[in-house]
Amino acid sequence: MRKFGLVGYPLGHSFSKKYFTEKFAKESISDCSYENFPLESVDEFPELINSNPDIFGLNVTIPYKTQILKYVDVKEPSIEKIGAVNVLKIKRVHNLITIFGYNSDVTGIRDSIQPHINEKVKNAMILGTGGSSKAVSFALKNLGLALTLVSRDRKPGTICYQDINSKILEQTDIIVNTTPLGMFPNPATRPDLNYDLLNERHILFDLVYNPEMTLFLKTGKERGCTIITGLKMLYTQAERSWEIWNDDNL
C-alpha cells in the first residue's frame, strides 16, 4: 500500500484528503491511501518520514511551504526562484531517503488566471507574503504582469494595507488574496481594502477555497468585479501532484 498525505497545521480545512480519497475510489486505485499529518512544528517532519516507510509523497500547506525547504534534498529548478514547495516526493533506496521538492501551486495559479489575461491586464496586487504568495508572484511574473506585494508589516519590497489608496487601486487590474482571511472557521473576515473603490474592471482571485465564495470575493462581485475562486487551482495542483508522484522521470 502506497501512502500519500498532507502536512501542515492545522488541517481541519483540508481539501486534499477528500479529493484523493474520492479519486482513488472513482478510478479504482486500491493500492493507495491519503492521510492528514498535522505537525505542530516542522521539526517533526523527519520523524514522520522515518516512522512511515510506506509514505511516497506529500502535499505541504500553511505554514510550512517555506520552512520545509530545509529538509528537501533535491529541488526542481523553479524552487530557487519561488522559495516555497507544496509537493514532496520521497524516494527510498535501501537505507537512503531522498526528498524531492516541487511546486504545483504555480500550475494551478497559472491555469486559473491565464484565461483572464489580455492586453489591458498589466498590474497585479498580491495580498500576503507567505509561501503561497511566492508561487503567485512567480506565476504572474511569467505571465508578464507587474506586481505589488502587500504585507501587514512594513518590509523591503512591499507596501502595507494602509498604503493602499485610490490611485494604487485604480492602477491595479488583479488582486490576489494569499492570506487565510475568510477561511473557515472565520468566514466573516476579509483583507483590509476599501472595497468601495473596486469596480467591473478589477479581477479578484482568492486562494482560500473553504468557503468557495469568500467574503472577499462576494464583496467584489457585488461591485461588478470578475471573481476567480480557489477551487480550480486546487483541482489543477492536486492532479499535478499525482503526476509528480507517479512519474519515474521526476
Number of C-alpha atoms within 10 A of each C-alpha: 10 13 16 24 20 24 27 22 20 15 17 10 14 17 16 19 17 11 15 20 15 13 13 15 11 9 8 10 12 10 9 17 16 20 17 19 19 17 18 13 12 18 13 11 17 10 9 14 15 11 9 10 13 15 23 21 23 24 26 21 21 18 19 20 23 19 16 21 20 9 15 16 12 15 16 12 10 15 18 10 11 20 19 26 32 27 27 28 22 21 15 13 7 6 6 7 14 16 18 21 26 24 27 24 28 25 19 24 25 19 16 19 20 12 8 12 15 8 5 8 18 17 18 24 22 23 24 21 18 18 23 27 24 24 29 25 25 18 22 21 13 10 14 12 18 14 19 17 20 23 18 14 10 12 10 7 9 19 17 15 18 12 11 14 12 13 9 12 21 13 14 21 19 26 20 22 26 22 22 19 20 24 20 16 11 12 16 12 15 18 17 13 14 13 14 11 14 23 17 12 16 24 25 25 23 26 26 24 21 20 17 17 20 24 19 25 24 15 18 23 19 14 17 15 19 18 20 20 20 22 20 17 23 23 15 19 23 22 17 18 22 17 13 21 20 12 8 7 6 11
